[in-house]
Amino acid sequence: MALLAAKTQRVLATGVYSGLAVTALLGAIALGNGVRLALTTPLTAVSSSPQPAVTARIDAEPLREVPTGLLGEVAGVAQARDFTLVLGADGRLWARGLNTRGQLGVGIAQTVVADFLPLPGREYQAVAAGGSHALALDRHGNLWVWGDDRYGQLGNGQTSHAPQDRPIWIARDIVAIAAGDRHSLAVRRDGTLLAWGENRWGEVGNGAQEVVTTPTPIGQGFASVAAGAGYSMAIDRKGRLWAWGRGEGGRLGTGDEKDQARPVQIGENFSKVTAATAQSFAIRRDGTLWAWGSNLLGQLGDGTREDRLSPVQIGTGFTSVAAGGAHTVALKRDGSVWAWGSNGFGQLADTKLDDQLKPTRVAQGYDFIAAAGGASVLARRNGVLRMAGAGPAPSLRP
């Protein structure tokens, strides 16, 4: 679901239905020597007429305020399906929601935490929420991890069924992070791309399909990363977009559904990328938004319900995008919030509960957005958090 937004960024977290939220930090990314790369089909723009909407079965209300207690000014938010992480402008990190695998990082055995609790000290600048684990980057470039480690996603050299319920140090000189469902990504200050965790689909990008328990160099010259359900994406310092891992549904954007065990280039001139369950989004330097992958409920926003194996243009003027289980929320330069896709839980911030196959304006004046499962979160720097929808995410319910 990209990682969390840092204070200097507009947005950064994205979530996915499988329980992960990712956020892409500012940074630089590019592949290094020894990595085999392959070019794929070019980007294409499409325009289609919307299909009939699907009516949901429950009642919903528009945006509702989420109590944040003593959080103060907000600098970003990362949302997983079952837990929420909020970054304060003062560098403190707060968490609430499901805690069965220690994913809140607050050091308590309680399985569900209803109120926001602070994590141990340290001045954080970014955070990424995965399926049941999380990563955080402090202002000195140190990488901290906690939560589930059954697939080596914490990068501490082992796999363990015992949850890590407090942050532990993993690496230094890091500038960007992302948390997938069961794997993790990071970029060093020198542009080295690191990956570790589950590797069933090749999502680590080292050419193999075995679990990797320590941060492993994959390439050089990178800037930002995003991690989804069994796949990874990155943008290099030249703006080239790369993808690898699970290809089902076209989520890699390579023009087919083949898995890729090493990074494959799929485009250029990009500045931000978001990975979710089986759908992906990227924003070009000119502000155009592109989408590809699964589209059964219109989550790509191209006016159809057809899966897209290659990137298609959705709109212009966007600065950030967040993806939920089968819906999408995006922010434009003017502060307007747009949403589309599944609306069965009211996650598109209206009461109609009809799916939307194209971007629809739903709010104005927000600085950060996040999405996961059947819910959306909008936040302002002054500490106001609001949510739409409910879905399976108890951490989002006021």
Residue pairs with C-beta under 8 A, 6 or more apart in sequence:
1 13
1 14
1 15
1 16
1 20
1 21
1 22
1 23
1 79
1 80
1 129
1 179
1 227
1 228
1 274
1 275
1 276
1 322
1 323
1 371
1 372
2 12
2 13
2 14
2 22
2 23
2 24
2 25
2 128
2 178
2 225
2 226
2 227
2 272
2 273
2 274
2 275
2 322
3 12
3 13
3 22
3 23
3 24
3 25
3 78
3 126
3 127
3 128
3 129
3 135
3 176
3 177
3 178
3 179
4 12
4 13
4 23
4 25
4 76
4 77
4 78
4 85
4 87
4 126
4 127
4 128
4 129
5 11
5 12
5 13
5 23
5 75
5 76
5 77
5 87
5 126
5 320
5 368
6 12
6 25
6 26
6 75
6 76
6 87
6 125
6 126
7 75
7 76
7 87
7 89
7 125
8 26
9 25
9 26
9 76
9 320
10 319
10 320
10 331
10 367
10 368
11 76
11 319
11 320
11 321
11 322
11 331
11 367
11 368
11 369
11 370
12 23
12 24
12 25
12 76
12 78
12 126
12 320
12 368
13 21
13 22
13 23
13 76
13 77
13 78
13 79
13 128
13 129
13 322
13 368
13 369
13 370
14 21
14 22
14 23
14 226
14 274
14 275
14 276
14 321
14 322
14 323
14 370
14 371
14 372
15 21
15 22
15 79
15 80
15 81
15 129
15 276
15 322
15 323
15 324
15 325
15 370
15 371
15 372
15 373
16 22
16 81
16 181
16 228
16 229
16 275
16 276
16 277
16 323
16 324
16 325
16 372
17 81
17 276
17 277
17 324
17 325
17 326
17 372
17 373
17 374
18 81
18 131
18 181
18 229
18 277
18 325
19 80
19 81
19 82
19 131
19 132
19 181
19 372
19 373
20 80
20 81
20 129
20 130
20 131
20 179
20 180
20 181
20 227
20 228
20 229
20 372
21 78
21 79
21 80
21 81
21 128
21 129
21 130
21 179
21 370
21 371
21 372
22 128
22 129
22 130
22 178
22 179
22 180
22 226
22 227
22 228
22 274
22 275
22 276
23 76
23 78
23 126
23 127
23 128
23 129
23 177
23 178
23 226
24 176
24 178
24 224
24 225
24 226
24 235
24 272
24 273
24 274
25 126
25 137
25 175
25 176
25 177
25 178
25 187
25 224
25 225
26 175
26 176
26 223
26 224
27 175
27 176
27 187
27 222
27 223
27 224
27 225
28 175
28 187
28 191
28 221
28 222
28 223
28 224
28 236
28 237
29 176
29 187
29 191
29 193
29 219
29 221
29 222
29 223
29 224
29 225
29 234
29 235
29 236
29 237
29 242
30 191
30 219
30 220
30 221
30 222
30 223
30 236
30 237
30 238
30 240
31 37
31 193
31 218
31 219
31 220
31 221
31 222
31 236
31 242
31 263
32 192
32 193
32 217
32 219
32 220
32 221
33 220
35 218
35 219
35 262
35 263
36 207
36 262
37 242
37 262
37 263
37 264
37 265
38 264
38 265
39 264
39 265
40 253
40 254
40 255
40 264
40 265
40 266
40 310
41 254
41 255
41 309
41 310
42 310
43 267
43 290
43 310
43 311
43 312
43 313
44 310
44 311
44 312
44 313
45 312
45 313
46 302
46 312
46 313
47 303
48 302
48 303
48 304
49 303
50 298
50 303
50 304
50 357
50 358
51 298
51 303
51 304
51 305
51 357
53 354
53 355
53 356
53 357
54 297
54 344
54 354
54 355
55 353
55 354
56 343
56 344
56 345
56 346
56 353
56 354
57 344
57 353
58 344
58 345
58 346
58 353
59 351
59 353
60 345
60 346
60 351
60 353
60 388
60 389
60 390
61 346
61 351
62 346
62 349
62 350
62 351
62 388
63 349
63 363
63 378
63 386
63 387
63 388
64 386
64 387
64 388
64 398
65 384
65 385
65 386
65 398
66 377
66 385
66 386
66 387
66 396
66 398
67 115
67 398
68 74
68 86
68 94
68 116
68 383
68 385
69 115
69 116
71 86
71 88
71 94
71 116
71 383
72 88
72 89
72 90
72 383
73 88
73 89
73 90
73 381
73 382
73 383
74 86
74 87
74 88
74 89
74 367
74 368
74 379
74 380
74 381
74 382
74 383
74 384
74 385
75 87
75 88
75 89
75 381
76 86
76 87
76 126
76 127
76 368
76 379
77 84
77 85
77 86
77 87
77 368
77 370
77 377
77 379
77 385
78 84
78 85
78 86
78 87
78 127
78 128
78 129
78 134
78 370
79 85
79 129
79 322
79 370
79 371
79 372
79 375
79 377
79 393
79 395
79 396
80 97
80 103
80 129
80 130
80 131
80 132
80 134
80 372
80 393
80 395
81 131
81 325
81 372
81 373
81 391
81 392
81 393
82 97
82 98
82 103
82 373
82 392
82 393
82 394
82 395
83 95
83 96
83 97
83 98
83 99
83 103
83 104
83 129
83 395
84 95
84 96
84 97
84 116
84 129
84 377
84 395
84 396
85 93
85 94
85 95
85 127
85 129
85 134
86 93
86 94
86 95
86 116
86 379
86 385
87 93
87 94
87 124
87 125
87 126
87 127
88 94
89 381
90 123
91 122
91 123
91 124
91 125
91 138
91 139
92 118
92 119
92 124
93 105
93 118
93 119
93 122
93 124
93 127
93 136
94 116
94 117
94 118
94 119
95 103
95 104
95 105
95 106
95 113
95 116
95 117
95 119
96 104
96 113
96 114
96 115
96 116
96 117
96 395
97 103
97 104
97 112
97 113
97 393
97 394
97 395
97 396
98 111
98 112
98 394
98 395
99 106
99 108
99 110
99 111
99 112
99 113
99 165
100 111
100 132
100 163
101 132
101 133
101 147
101 148
101 163
102 146
102 147
102 148
102 163
102 164
102 165
102 166
103 129
103 132
103 133
103 134
103 146
103 147
103 148
103 163
104 113
104 117
104 119
104 165
105 119
105 120
105 134
105 136
105 146
105 147
105 165
105 166
105 167
106 113
106 117
106 118
106 119
106 165
106 166
107 120
107 165
107 166
108 117
108 165
109 165
112 394
119 136
119 166
119 167
120 166
120 167
122 136
122 138
122 142
122 144
122 167
123 138
123 139
123 140
124 136
124 137
124 138
124 139
125 137
125 138
125 139
126 136
126 137
126 176
126 177
127 134
127 135
127 136
127 137
127 177
128 134
128 135
128 136
128 177
128 178
128 179
128 184
128 227
129 179
130 147
130 148
130 153
130 179
130 180
130 181
130 182
130 183
130 184
130 227
131 148
131 179
131 180
131 181
131 182
132 147
132 148
133 145
133 146
133 147
133 148
133 149
133 153
133 154
133 179
133 184
134 145
134 146
134 147
134 179
135 143
135 144
135 145
135 177
135 178
135 179
135 184
135 186
136 143
136 144
136 145
136 167
136 177
137 143
137 144
137 174
137 175
137 176
137 177
138 144
140 172
141 172
141 173
141 174
141 175
141 189
142 169
142 171
142 172
142 174
143 169
143 170
143 171
143 172
143 174
143 177
143 186
144 167
144 168
144 169
144 170
145 153
145 154
145 155
145 156
145 164
145 167
145 168
145 170
145 184
146 154
146 164
146 165
146 166
146 167
146 168
147 153
147 154
147 163
147 164
147 165
148 154
148 163
148 182
149 156
149 158
149 159
149 160
149 162
149 163
149 164
150 159
150 160
150 161
150 182
151 159
151 182
151 183
151 197
151 198
151 211
152 158
152 159
152 196
152 197
152 198
152 211
152 212
152 213
152 214
153 179
153 180
153 182
153 183
153 184
153 196
153 197
153 198
154 164
154 168
154 170
154 184
155 170
155 171
155 184
155 196
155 197
155 213
155 214
155 215
156 164
156 168
156 170
156 213
156 214
157 213
157 214
158 213
159 211
159 213
170 215
171 186
171 188
171 194
171 215
173 188
173 189
173 190
174 186
174 187
174 188
174 189
175 187
175 188
175 189
176 186
176 187
176 222
176 223
176 224
176 225
177 184
177 185
177 186
177 187
177 225
178 184
178 185
178 186
178 225
178 226
178 227
178 232
178 275
179 185
179 227
180 197
180 203
180 227
180 228
180 229
180 230
180 231
180 232
180 275
181 198
181 227
181 228
181 229
181 230
182 197
182 198
182 230
183 195
183 196
183 197
183 198
183 199
183 203
183 204
183 227
183 232
184 195
184 196
184 197
184 215
184 227
185 193
185 194
185 195
185 225
185 226
185 227
185 232
185 234
186 193
186 194
186 195
186 215
186 225
187 193
187 194
187 222
187 223
187 224
187 225
187 234
188 194
190 220
191 220
191 221
191 222
191 223
191 237
192 217
192 219
192 220
192 222
193 205
193 217
193 218
193 219
193 220
193 222
193 225
193 234
194 215
194 216
194 217
194 218
195 203
195 204
195 205
195 206
195 212
195 215
195 216
195 218
195 232
196 204
196 212
196 213
196 214
196 215
196 216
197 203
197 204
197 211
197 212
198 211
198 230
199 206
199 208
199 209
199 210
199 211
199 212
200 209
200 230
200 246
201 209
201 230
201 231
201 245
201 246
201 247
201 259
202 208
202 209
202 244
202 245
202 246
202 259
202 260
202 261
202 262
203 227
203 230
203 231
203 232
203 244
203 245
203 246
204 212
204 216
204 218
204 232
205 218
205 219
205 232
205 244
205 245
205 261
205 262
205 263
206 212
206 216
206 218
206 261
206 262
207 261
207 262
208 261
209 261
218 263
219 263
221 236
221 237
221 238
222 234
222 235
222 236
222 237
223 234
223 235
223 236
223 237
224 234
224 235
224 272
224 273
225 232
225 233
225 234
225 235
225 273
226 232
226 233
226 234
226 273
226 274
226 275
226 280
227 233
227 275
228 245
228 251
228 275
228 276
228 277
228 278
228 280
229 246
229 276
229 277
229 278
230 245
230 246
231 243
231 244
231 245
231 246
231 247
231 251
231 252
231 275
232 243
232 244
232 245
232 263
232 275
233 241
233 242
233 243
233 244
233 273
233 275
233 280
233 282
234 241
234 242
234 243
234 263
234 273
235 241
235 242
235 270
235 271
235 272
235 273
235 282
236 242
238 268
239 268
239 269
239 270
239 271
239 285
240 265
240 267
240 268
240 270
241 253
241 265
241 266
241 267
241 268
241 270
241 273
241 282
242 263
242 264
242 265
242 266
243 251
243 252
243 253
243 254
243 260
243 263
243 264
243 266
243 280
244 252
244 260
244 261
244 262
244 263
244 264
245 252
245 259
245 260
246 252
246 259
247 254
247 256
247 257
247 258
247 259
247 260
248 257
248 259
248 278
249 257
249 278
249 279
249 293
249 294
249 307
250 256
250 257
250 292
250 293
250 294
250 307
250 308
250 309
250 310
251 275
251 278
251 279
251 280
251 292
251 293
251 294
252 260
252 264
252 266
252 280
253 266
253 267
253 280
253 292
253 293
253 308
253 309
253 310
253 311
254 260
254 264
254 266
254 309
254 310
255 309
255 310
256 309
257 309
266 310
266 311
267 282
267 290
267 311
269 284
269 285
269 286
270 282
270 283
270 284
270 285
271 283
271 284
271 285
272 282
272 283
272 320
272 321
273 280
273 281
273 282
273 283
274 280
274 281
274 282
274 321
274 322
274 323
275 323
276 293
276 323
276 324
276 325
277 294
277 323
277 325
277 326
278 293
278 294
279 291
279 292
279 293
279 294
279 295
279 299
279 300
279 323
279 328
280 291
280 292
280 293
280 323
281 289
281 290
281 291
281 314
281 321
281 323
281 328
281 330
282 289
282 290
282 311
283 289
283 290
283 318
283 319
283 320
283 321
284 290
286 316
287 316
287 317
287 318
287 319
287 333
288 313
288 314
288 315
288 316
288 318
289 301
289 313
289 314
289 315
289 316
289 318
289 321
289 330
290 311
290 312
290 313
290 314
291 300
291 301
291 302
291 308
291 311
291 312
291 314
291 328
292 300
292 308
292 309
292 310
292 311
292 312
293 300
293 307
293 308
294 307
294 326
295 302
295 304
295 305
295 306
295 307
295 308
296 305
296 307
296 326
297 305
297 326
297 327
297 341
297 342
297 355
298 304
298 305
298 340
298 341
298 342
298 355
298 356
298 357
298 358
299 323
299 324
299 326
299 327
299 328
299 340
299 341
299 342
300 308
300 312
300 314
300 328
300 341
301 314
301 315
301 328
301 340
301 341
301 357
301 358
301 359
302 308
302 312
302 314
302 357
302 358
303 357
303 358
304 357
305 357
314 359
315 330
315 338
315 359
317 332
317 333
317 334
318 330
318 331
318 332
318 333
318 338
319 331
319 332
319 333
320 330
320 331
320 369
321 328
321 329
321 330
321 331
321 369
322 328
322 329
322 330
322 369
322 370
322 371
322 376
323 329
323 371
324 341
324 342
324 347
324 371
324 372
324 373
324 374
324 375
324 376
324 391
325 342
325 372
325 373
325 374
325 391
326 341
326 342
327 339
327 340
327 341
327 342
327 343
327 347
327 348
327 371
327 374
327 376
327 389
328 339
328 340
328 341
328 371
329 337
329 338
329 339
329 369
329 370
329 371
329 376
329 378
330 337
330 338
330 339
330 359
330 369
331 337
331 338
331 366
331 368
331 369
332 338
334 364
335 364
335 365
335 366
335 367
336 361
336 363
336 364
337 349
337 361
337 362
337 363
337 364
337 366
337 369
337 378
338 359
338 360
338 361
338 362
339 347
339 348
339 349
339 356
339 359
339 360
339 362
339 376
339 388
340 348
340 356
340 357
340 358
340 359
340 360
341 348
341 355
341 356
342 355
342 374
343 350
343 352
343 353
343 354
343 355
343 356
343 389
344 353
344 355
344 374
345 374
345 375
345 389
345 390
345 391
346 353
346 388
346 389
346 390
347 371
347 374
347 375
347 376
347 388
347 389
347 391
348 356
348 360
348 362
348 376
348 388
348 389
349 362
349 363
349 376
349 378
349 388
350 362
362 388
363 378
365 380
366 378
366 379
366 380
367 379
367 380
367 381
368 378
368 379
368 380
368 381
369 376
369 377
369 378
369 379
370 376
370 377
370 379
371 377
372 391
372 393
372 396
373 391
373 392
373 393
374 389
374 390
374 391
374 392
374 393
375 387
375 388
375 389
375 390
375 391
375 393
375 396
376 387
376 388
376 389
377 385
377 386
377 387
377 396
378 385
378 386
378 387
378 388
379 385
379 386
387 396
387 398
389 396
390 396
390 397
